[in-house]
């Protein structure tokens, strides 16, 4: 390392420290609600899922919601998305309330006959969450996409997904949330 490089590093050090302090202050912000989580999404699992999706796209192959959700969540269910809710019974805990790391199971519809699955990345409020999922936009991974509960009873049985910033699409029926195993996260 030359003298000039060392001086540059030392000049940048106060700025780097200030940035680190500012970022650490953000991490201590209180949650909007006290919905339990399962330790969040494992960044290693998520990075692997993102690499896999990128590799598939690079080869001209499809990126599907099921392998992405399985890779990110660690919930090892096989088969089309519309089968996940039934297959989870007796193996995984299920809930009608979202928790971070859980898989949101969408029911099949005429426009979505295979159903859909997504992973809850953050609980914002009792009626608003963020999800990570694949193939909502063909062959793409969408992270931190907002979802709002529009069900009559506040039970997350009907939702609207943010398709573009501040634009929520159609109403989609939801089975509920498949919770990750207790040892996840």
Secondary structure, 3 states (H helix, E strand, C coil): CCHHHHHHHHHHHHHHHHHHHHHHHHHCCCCCCCCCCCCCCCHHHHHHHHHHHHHHHHCCCCCCHHHHHHHHHCCCCCCCHHHHHHHHCCCCCEECCCCCCCEEEECCECCECCCEEEEEEEEEECCEEEEEEECCCCCCEEEEEEEEECCCCCCCCEEEEEEECCEEEEEEEEEEEECCCCCCC
